[in-house]
Amino acid sequence: MDINKIIEISENAENKPNKDLISARDILIEEFEKTKDLIINLTKHLEGVEEMYDKVNNEIKKRIIN
């Protein structure tokens, strides 16, 4: 099912058959979980990058002061 069909179903859900609603729901659940996992992984990556940046930046500050 393509995104346009899912949008159509969601915009007119009260007039769609159960089969379409269930299919759209299953796809949306899957998409939600994928997106959530991506956000979690990107957040962990960002925190790691920030930690490394802070270490490097702090060392530079120490060297500039001395």
PDB file of N, CA, C and O in Angstrom:
ATOM      1  N   MET A   1       0.862  -1.174   0.000  1.00  0.00           N
ATOM      2  CA  MET A   1       0.000   0.000   0.000  1.00  0.00           C
ATOM      3  C   MET A   1       0.909   1.238   0.000  1.00  0.00           C
ATOM      4  O   MET A   1       1.857   1.321   0.781  1.00  0.00           O
ATOM      5  N   ASP A   2       0.613   2.179  -0.869  1.00  0.00           N
ATOM      6  CA  ASP A   2       1.444   3.384  -0.947  1.00  0.00           C
ATOM      7  C   ASP A   2       0.941   4.465   0.002  1.00  0.00           C
ATOM      8  O   ASP A   2      -0.160   4.375   0.544  1.00  0.00           O
ATOM      9  N   ILE A   3       1.760   5.474   0.187  1.00  0.00           N
ATOM     10  CA  ILE A   3       1.472   6.529   1.152  1.00  0.00           C
ATOM     11  C   ILE A   3       0.186   7.281   0.817  1.00  0.00           C
ATOM     12  O   ILE A   3      -0.561   7.673   1.714  1.00  0.00           O
ATOM     13  N   ASN A   4      -0.062   7.478  -0.454  1.00  0.00           N
ATOM     14  CA  ASN A   4      -1.286   8.189  -0.849  1.00  0.00           C
ATOM     15  C   ASN A   4      -2.543   7.424  -0.438  1.00  0.00           C
ATOM     16  O   ASN A   4      -3.540   8.023  -0.034  1.00  0.00           O
ATOM     17  N   LYS A   5      -2.490   6.109  -0.543  1.00  0.00           N
ATOM     18  CA  LYS A   5      -3.626   5.277  -0.136  1.00  0.00           C
ATOM     19  C   LYS A   5      -3.821   5.358   1.384  1.00  0.00           C
ATOM     20  O   LYS A   5      -4.952   5.428   1.864  1.00  0.00           O
ATOM     21  N   ILE A   6      -2.726   5.349   2.128  1.00  0.00           N
ATOM     22  CA  ILE A   6      -2.821   5.460   3.588  1.00  0.00           C
ATOM     23  C   ILE A   6      -3.403   6.818   3.978  1.00  0.00           C
ATOM     24  O   ILE A   6      -4.239   6.901   4.879  1.00  0.00           O
ATOM     25  N   ILE A   7      -2.971   7.860   3.315  1.00  0.00           N
ATOM     26  CA  ILE A   7      -3.507   9.201   3.585  1.00  0.00           C
ATOM     27  C   ILE A   7      -5.000   9.240   3.275  1.00  0.00           C
ATOM     28  O   ILE A   7      -5.793   9.770   4.054  1.00  0.00           O
ATOM     29  N   GLU A   8      -5.369   8.680   2.146  1.00  0.00           N
ATOM     30  CA  GLU A   8      -6.787   8.647   1.753  1.00  0.00           C
ATOM     31  C   GLU A   8      -7.617   7.907   2.801  1.00  0.00           C
ATOM     32  O   GLU A   8      -8.695   8.362   3.183  1.00  0.00           O
ATOM     33  N   ILE A   9      -7.110   6.770   3.258  1.00  0.00           N
ATOM     34  CA  ILE A   9      -7.829   5.988   4.267  1.00  0.00           C
ATOM     35  C   ILE A   9      -7.956   6.785   5.556  1.00  0.00           C
ATOM     36  O   ILE A   9      -9.026   6.817   6.164  1.00  0.00           O
ATOM     37  N   SER A  10      -6.877   7.426   5.975  1.00  0.00           N
ATOM     38  CA  SER A  10      -6.924   8.158   7.245  1.00  0.00           C
ATOM     39  C   SER A  10      -7.834   9.380   7.174  1.00  0.00           C
ATOM     40  O   SER A  10      -8.454   9.754   8.169  1.00  0.00           O
ATOM     41  N   GLU A  11      -7.911   9.995   6.007  1.00  0.00           N
ATOM     42  CA  GLU A  11      -8.753  11.184   5.859  1.00  0.00           C
ATOM     43  C   GLU A  11     -10.241  10.847   5.743  1.00  0.00           C
ATOM     44  O   GLU A  11     -11.096  11.706   5.958  1.00  0.00           O
ATOM     45  N   ASN A  12     -10.539   9.604   5.405  1.00  0.00           N
ATOM     46  CA  ASN A  12     -11.920   9.198   5.217  1.00  0.00           C
ATOM     47  C   ASN A  12     -12.171   7.851   5.909  1.00  0.00           C
ATOM     48  O   ASN A  12     -12.866   6.986   5.377  1.00  0.00           O
ATOM     49  N   ALA A  13     -11.596   7.696   7.097  1.00  0.00           N
ATOM     50  CA  ALA A  13     -11.623   6.414   7.806  1.00  0.00           C
ATOM     51  C   ALA A  13     -13.037   5.916   8.084  1.00  0.00           C
ATOM     52  O   ALA A  13     -13.292   4.712   8.045  1.00  0.00           O
ATOM     53  N   GLU A  14     -13.949   6.832   8.362  1.00  0.00           N
ATOM     54  CA  GLU A  14     -15.314   6.412   8.718  1.00  0.00           C
ATOM     55  C   GLU A  14     -16.040   5.747   7.556  1.00  0.00           C
ATOM     56  O   GLU A  14     -17.040   5.062   7.771  1.00  0.00           O
ATOM     57  N   ASN A  15     -15.560   5.933   6.335  1.00  0.00           N
ATOM     58  CA  ASN A  15     -16.219   5.350   5.162  1.00  0.00           C
ATOM     59  C   ASN A  15     -15.425   4.206   4.530  1.00  0.00           C
ATOM     60  O   ASN A  15     -15.789   3.710   3.464  1.00  0.00           O
ATOM     61  N   LYS A  16     -14.347   3.791   5.184  1.00  0.00           N
ATOM     62  CA  LYS A  16     -13.500   2.734   4.614  1.00  0.00           C
ATOM     63  C   LYS A  16     -13.839   1.389   5.252  1.00  0.00           C
ATOM     64  O   LYS A  16     -14.252   1.331   6.411  1.00  0.00           O
ATOM     65  N   PRO A  17     -13.662   0.312   4.492  1.00  0.00           N
ATOM     66  CA  PRO A  17     -13.929  -1.019   5.040  1.00  0.00           C
ATOM     67  C   PRO A  17     -12.865  -1.414   6.075  1.00  0.00           C
ATOM     68  O   PRO A  17     -11.750  -0.891   6.083  1.00  0.00           O
ATOM     69  N   ASN A  18     -13.247  -2.340   6.931  1.00  0.00           N
ATOM     70  CA  ASN A  18     -12.324  -2.806   7.973  1.00  0.00           C
ATOM     71  C   ASN A  18     -10.999  -3.288   7.407  1.00  0.00           C
ATOM     72  O   ASN A  18      -9.943  -3.031   7.985  1.00  0.00           O
ATOM     73  N   LYS A  19     -11.050  -3.982   6.283  1.00  0.00           N
ATOM     74  CA  LYS A  19      -9.830  -4.511   5.656  1.00  0.00           C
ATOM     75  C   LYS A  19      -8.832  -3.389   5.396  1.00  0.00           C
ATOM     76  O   LYS A  19      -7.651  -3.521   5.717  1.00  0.00           O
ATOM     77  N   ASP A  20      -9.303  -2.275   4.811  1.00  0.00           N
ATOM     78  CA  ASP A  20      -8.420  -1.143   4.524  1.00  0.00           C
ATOM     79  C   ASP A  20      -7.898  -0.507   5.805  1.00  0.00           C
ATOM     80  O   ASP A  20      -6.723  -0.151   5.901  1.00  0.00           O
ATOM     81  N   LEU A  21      -8.783  -0.367   6.789  1.00  0.00           N
ATOM     82  CA  LEU A  21      -8.381   0.231   8.066  1.00  0.00           C
ATOM     83  C   LEU A  21      -7.304  -0.600   8.749  1.00  0.00           C
ATOM     84  O   LEU A  21      -6.319  -0.062   9.255  1.00  0.00           O
ATOM     85  N   ILE A  22      -7.494  -1.894   8.759  1.00  0.00           N
ATOM     86  CA  ILE A  22      -6.519  -2.783   9.410  1.00  0.00           C
ATOM     87  C   ILE A  22      -5.191  -2.763   8.666  1.00  0.00           C
ATOM     88  O   ILE A  22      -4.131  -2.722   9.292  1.00  0.00           O
ATOM     89  N   SER A  23      -5.236  -2.793   7.346  1.00  0.00           N
ATOM     90  CA  SER A  23      -3.998  -2.736   6.558  1.00  0.00           C
ATOM     91  C   SER A  23      -3.239  -1.440   6.810  1.00  0.00           C
ATOM     92  O   SER A  23      -2.026  -1.446   7.019  1.00  0.00           O
ATOM     93  N   ALA A  24      -3.972  -0.330   6.786  1.00  0.00           N
ATOM     94  CA  ALA A  24      -3.337   0.971   7.017  1.00  0.00           C
ATOM     95  C   ALA A  24      -2.769   1.026   8.431  1.00  0.00           C
ATOM     96  O   ALA A  24      -1.650   1.499   8.632  1.00  0.00           O
ATOM     97  N   ARG A  25      -3.524   0.550   9.400  1.00  0.00           N
ATOM     98  CA  ARG A  25      -3.060   0.554  10.792  1.00  0.00           C
ATOM     99  C   ARG A  25      -1.785  -0.253  10.948  1.00  0.00           C
ATOM    100  O   ARG A  25      -0.848   0.188  11.613  1.00  0.00           O
ATOM    101  N   ASP A  26      -1.740  -1.441  10.335  1.00  0.00           N
ATOM    102  CA  ASP A  26      -0.555  -2.297  10.448  1.00  0.00           C
ATOM    103  C   ASP A  26       0.670  -1.622   9.839  1.00  0.00           C
ATOM    104  O   ASP A  26       1.762  -1.688  10.403  1.00  0.00           O
ATOM    105  N   ILE A  27       0.493  -0.981   8.704  1.00  0.00           N
ATOM    106  CA  ILE A  27       1.607  -0.271   8.067  1.00  0.00           C
ATOM    107  C   ILE A  27       2.056   0.908   8.927  1.00  0.00           C
ATOM    108  O   ILE A  27       3.252   1.155   9.078  1.00  0.00           O
ATOM    109  N   LEU A  28       1.087   1.633   9.489  1.00  0.00           N
ATOM    110  CA  LEU A  28       1.422   2.786  10.331  1.00  0.00           C
ATOM    111  C   LEU A  28       2.127   2.360  11.617  1.00  0.00           C
ATOM    112  O   LEU A  28       3.040   3.046  12.075  1.00  0.00           O
ATOM    113  N   ILE A  29       1.718   1.247  12.198  1.00  0.00           N
ATOM    114  CA  ILE A  29       2.405   0.723  13.387  1.00  0.00           C
ATOM    115  C   ILE A  29       3.856   0.403  13.045  1.00  0.00           C
ATOM    116  O   ILE A  29       4.774   0.767  13.780  1.00  0.00           O
ATOM    117  N   GLU A  30       4.049  -0.275  11.929  1.00  0.00           N
ATOM    118  CA  GLU A  30       5.404  -0.635  11.497  1.00  0.00           C
ATOM    119  C   GLU A  30       6.242   0.617  11.255  1.00  0.00           C
ATOM    120  O   GLU A  30       7.395   0.691  11.679  1.00  0.00           O
ATOM    121  N   GLU A  31       5.664   1.591  10.577  1.00  0.00           N
ATOM    122  CA  GLU A  31       6.375   2.841  10.297  1.00  0.00           C
ATOM    123  C   GLU A  31       6.707   3.585  11.592  1.00  0.00           C
ATOM    124  O   GLU A  31       7.798   4.139  11.732  1.00  0.00           O
ATOM    125  N   PHE A  32       5.771   3.596  12.530  1.00  0.00           N
ATOM    126  CA  PHE A  32       5.993   4.236  13.822  1.00  0.00           C
ATOM    127  C   PHE A  32       7.177   3.592  14.539  1.00  0.00           C
ATOM    128  O   PHE A  32       8.052   4.292  15.048  1.00  0.00           O
ATOM    129  N   GLU A  33       7.206   2.264  14.579  1.00  0.00           N
ATOM    130  CA  GLU A  33       8.283   1.558  15.270  1.00  0.00           C
ATOM    131  C   GLU A  33       9.634   1.806  14.599  1.00  0.00           C
ATOM    132  O   GLU A  33      10.638   2.002  15.284  1.00  0.00           O
ATOM    133  N   LYS A  34       9.665   1.799  13.272  1.00  0.00           N
ATOM    134  CA  LYS A  34      10.912   2.082  12.554  1.00  0.00           C
ATOM    135  C   LYS A  34      11.405   3.491  12.863  1.00  0.00           C
ATOM    136  O   LYS A  34      12.591   3.705  13.117  1.00  0.00           O
ATOM    137  N   THR A  35      10.486   4.441  12.839  1.00  0.00           N
ATOM    138  CA  THR A  35      10.850   5.835  13.097  1.00  0.00           C
ATOM    139  C   THR A  35      11.344   6.001  14.525  1.00  0.00           C
ATOM    140  O   THR A  35      12.338   6.687  14.766  1.00  0.00           O
ATOM    141  N   LYS A  36      10.657   5.379  15.467  1.00  0.00           N
ATOM    142  CA  LYS A  36      11.065   5.448  16.872  1.00  0.00           C
ATOM    143  C   LYS A  36      12.465   4.876  17.051  1.00  0.00           C
ATOM    144  O   LYS A  36      13.291   5.472  17.743  1.00  0.00           O
ATOM    145  N   ASP A  37      12.743   3.724  16.435  1.00  0.00           N
ATOM    146  CA  ASP A  37      14.071   3.115  16.531  1.00  0.00           C
ATOM    147  C   ASP A  37      15.143   4.019  15.920  1.00  0.00           C
ATOM    148  O   ASP A  37      16.235   4.151  16.473  1.00  0.00           O
ATOM    149  N   LEU A  38      14.832   4.634  14.791  1.00  0.00           N
ATOM    150  CA  LEU A  38      15.782   5.560  14.175  1.00  0.00           C
ATOM    151  C   LEU A  38      16.085   6.742  15.089  1.00  0.00           C
ATOM    152  O   LEU A  38      17.239   7.143  15.234  1.00  0.00           O
ATOM    153  N   ILE A  39      15.061   7.288  15.693  1.00  0.00           N
ATOM    154  CA  ILE A  39      15.249   8.433  16.590  1.00  0.00           C
ATOM    155  C   ILE A  39      16.100   8.033  17.790  1.00  0.00           C
ATOM    156  O   ILE A  39      16.989   8.780  18.201  1.00  0.00           O
ATOM    157  N   ILE A  40      15.831   6.866  18.349  1.00  0.00           N
ATOM    158  CA  ILE A  40      16.620   6.397  19.494  1.00  0.00           C
ATOM    159  C   ILE A  40      18.075   6.215  19.087  1.00  0.00           C
ATOM    160  O   ILE A  40      18.978   6.654  19.800  1.00  0.00           O
ATOM    161  N   ASN A  41      18.311   5.574  17.950  1.00  0.00           N
ATOM    162  CA  ASN A  41      19.681   5.354  17.490  1.00  0.00           C
ATOM    163  C   ASN A  41      20.389   6.666  17.165  1.00  0.00           C
ATOM    164  O   ASN A  41      21.569   6.827  17.479  1.00  0.00           O
ATOM    165  N   LEU A  42      19.688   7.596  16.546  1.00  0.00           N
ATOM    166  CA  LEU A  42      20.295   8.892  16.250  1.00  0.00           C
ATOM    167  C   LEU A  42      20.587   9.674  17.523  1.00  0.00           C
ATOM    168  O   LEU A  42      21.593  10.379  17.603  1.00  0.00           O
ATOM    169  N   THR A  43      19.717   9.555  18.514  1.00  0.00           N
ATOM    170  CA  THR A  43      19.952  10.227  19.791  1.00  0.00           C
ATOM    171  C   THR A  43      21.199   9.673  20.463  1.00  0.00           C
ATOM    172  O   THR A  43      22.020  10.434  20.975  1.00  0.00           O
ATOM    173  N   LYS A  44      21.344   8.359  20.464  1.00  0.00           N
ATOM    174  CA  LYS A  44      22.550   7.744  21.034  1.00  0.00           C
ATOM    175  C   LYS A  44      23.791   8.196  20.279  1.00  0.00           C
ATOM    176  O   LYS A  44      24.816   8.498  20.890  1.00  0.00           O
ATOM    177  N   HIS A  45      23.704   8.244  18.967  1.00  0.00           N
ATOM    178  CA  HIS A  45      24.831   8.693  18.147  1.00  0.00           C
ATOM    179  C   HIS A  45      25.177  10.143  18.469  1.00  0.00           C
ATOM    180  O   HIS A  45      26.345  10.484  18.654  1.00  0.00           O
ATOM    181  N   LEU A  46      24.162  10.987  18.535  1.00  0.00           N
ATOM    182  CA  LEU A  46      24.373  12.400  18.834  1.00  0.00           C
ATOM    183  C   LEU A  46      25.026  12.574  20.206  1.00  0.00           C
ATOM    184  O   LEU A  46      25.933  13.393  20.355  1.00  0.00           O
ATOM    185  N   GLU A  47      24.583  11.826  21.194  1.00  0.00           N
ATOM    186  CA  GLU A  47      25.181  11.902  22.525  1.00  0.00           C
ATOM    187  C   GLU A  47      26.648  11.481  22.497  1.00  0.00           C
ATOM    188  O   GLU A  47      27.482  12.081  23.175  1.00  0.00           O
ATOM    189  N   GLY A  48      26.961  10.453  21.712  1.00  0.00           N
ATOM    190  CA  GLY A  48      28.348  10.013  21.568  1.00  0.00           C
ATOM    191  C   GLY A  48      29.210  11.070  20.911  1.00  0.00           C
ATOM    192  O   GLY A  48      30.330  11.331  21.351  1.00  0.00           O
ATOM    193  N   VAL A  49      28.692  11.676  19.863  1.00  0.00           N
ATOM    194  CA  VAL A  49      29.422  12.748  19.179  1.00  0.00           C
ATOM    195  C   VAL A  49      29.642  13.919  20.126  1.00  0.00           C
ATOM    196  O   VAL A  49      30.733  14.487  20.173  1.00  0.00           O
ATOM    197  N   GLU A  50      28.619  14.279  20.872  1.00  0.00           N
ATOM    198  CA  GLU A  50      28.734  15.391  21.815  1.00  0.00           C
ATOM    199  C   GLU A  50      29.790  15.098  22.883  1.00  0.00           C
ATOM    200  O   GLU A  50      30.578  15.972  23.247  1.00  0.00           O
ATOM    201  N   GLU A  51      29.795  13.874  23.372  1.00  0.00           N
ATOM    202  CA  GLU A  51      30.781  13.489  24.388  1.00  0.00           C
ATOM    203  C   GLU A  51      32.208  13.596  23.841  1.00  0.00           C
ATOM    204  O   GLU A  51      33.093  14.125  24.513  1.00  0.00           O
ATOM    205  N   MET A  52      32.430  13.094  22.623  1.00  0.00           N
ATOM    206  CA  MET A  52      33.760  13.194  22.021  1.00  0.00           C
ATOM    207  C   MET A  52      34.144  14.645  21.766  1.00  0.00           C
ATOM    208  O   MET A  52      35.285  15.040  22.009  1.00  0.00           O
ATOM    209  N   TYR A  53      33.202  15.436  21.281  1.00  0.00           N
ATOM    210  CA  TYR A  53      33.446  16.856  21.044  1.00  0.00           C
ATOM    211  C   TYR A  53      33.863  17.541  22.340  1.00  0.00           C
ATOM    212  O   TYR A  53      34.835  18.296  22.364  1.00  0.00           O
ATOM    213  N   ASP A  54      33.128  17.275  23.415  1.00  0.00           N
ATOM    214  CA  ASP A  54      33.444  17.897  24.699  1.00  0.00           C
ATOM    215  C   ASP A  54      34.853  17.535  25.161  1.00  0.00           C
ATOM    216  O   ASP A  54      35.582  18.399  25.650  1.00  0.00           O
ATOM    217  N   LYS A  55      35.245  16.271  25.011  1.00  0.00           N
ATOM    218  CA  LYS A  55      36.598  15.848  25.402  1.00  0.00           C
ATOM    219  C   LYS A  55      37.658  16.593  24.602  1.00  0.00           C
ATOM    220  O   LYS A  55      38.620  17.121  25.160  1.00  0.00           O
ATOM    221  N   VAL A  56      37.469  16.627  23.288  1.00  0.00           N
ATOM    222  CA  VAL A  56      38.438  17.300  22.423  1.00  0.00           C
ATOM    223  C   VAL A  56      38.465  18.797  22.719  1.00  0.00           C
ATOM    224  O   VAL A  56      39.538  19.388  22.838  1.00  0.00           O
ATOM    225  N   ASN A  57      37.308  19.398  22.838  1.00  0.00           N
ATOM    226  CA  ASN A  57      37.227  20.832  23.087  1.00  0.00           C
ATOM    227  C   ASN A  57      37.833  21.198  24.444  1.00  0.00           C
ATOM    228  O   ASN A  57      38.524  22.210  24.557  1.00  0.00           O
ATOM    229  N   ASN A  58      37.585  20.397  25.458  1.00  0.00           N
ATOM    230  CA  ASN A  58      38.164  20.652  26.774  1.00  0.00           C
ATOM    231  C   ASN A  58      39.688  20.557  26.746  1.00  0.00           C
ATOM    232  O   ASN A  58      40.377  21.339  27.401  1.00  0.00           O
ATOM    233  N   GLU A  59      40.204  19.607  25.993  1.00  0.00           N
ATOM    234  CA  GLU A  59      41.662  19.479  25.872  1.00  0.00           C
ATOM    235  C   GLU A  59      42.251  20.695  25.165  1.00  0.00           C
ATOM    236  O   GLU A  59      43.309  21.192  25.552  1.00  0.00           O
ATOM    237  N   ILE A  60      41.577  21.164  24.149  1.00  0.00           N
ATOM    238  CA  ILE A  60      42.037  22.377  23.448  1.00  0.00           C
ATOM    239  C   ILE A  60      42.040  23.562  24.402  1.00  0.00           C
ATOM    240  O   ILE A  60      42.988  24.348  24.415  1.00  0.00           O
ATOM    241  N   LYS A  61      40.987  23.695  25.200  1.00  0.00           N
ATOM    242  CA  LYS A  61      40.920  24.796  26.173  1.00  0.00           C
ATOM    243  C   LYS A  61      42.080  24.728  27.160  1.00  0.00           C
ATOM    244  O   LYS A  61      42.689  25.750  27.479  1.00  0.00           O
ATOM    245  N   LYS A  62      42.388  23.519  27.647  1.00  0.00           N
ATOM    246  CA  LYS A  62      43.510  23.348  28.579  1.00  0.00           C
ATOM    247  C   LYS A  62      44.822  23.805  27.956  1.00  0.00           C
ATOM    248  O   LYS A  62      45.628  24.467  28.608  1.00  0.00           O
ATOM    249  N   ARG A  63      45.030  23.454  26.710  1.00  0.00           N
ATOM    250  CA  ARG A  63      46.287  23.775  26.037  1.00  0.00           C
ATOM    251  C   ARG A  63      46.407  25.258  25.722  1.00  0.00           C
ATOM    252  O   ARG A  63      47.505  25.816  25.740  1.00  0.00           O
ATOM    253  N   ILE A  64      45.284  25.891  25.434  1.00  0.00           N
ATOM    254  CA  ILE A  64      45.306  27.313  25.130  1.00  0.00           C
ATOM    255  C   ILE A  64      45.594  28.111  26.398  1.00  0.00           C
ATOM    256  O   ILE A  64      46.337  29.091  26.354  1.00  0.00           O
ATOM    257  N   ILE A  65      45.025  27.710  27.505  1.00  0.00           N
ATOM    258  CA  ILE A  65      45.205  28.411  28.774  1.00  0.00           C
ATOM    259  C   ILE A  65      46.663  28.273  29.256  1.00  0.00           C
ATOM    260  O   ILE A  65      47.219  29.211  29.828  1.00  0.00           O
ATOM    261  N   ASN A  66      47.268  27.122  29.026  1.00  0.00           N
ATOM    262  CA  ASN A  66      48.634  26.898  29.513  1.00  0.00           C
ATOM    263  C   ASN A  66      49.627  27.306  28.525  1.00  0.00           C
ATOM    264  O   ASN A  66      50.828  27.187  28.770  1.00  0.00           O
TER     265      ASN A  66
END
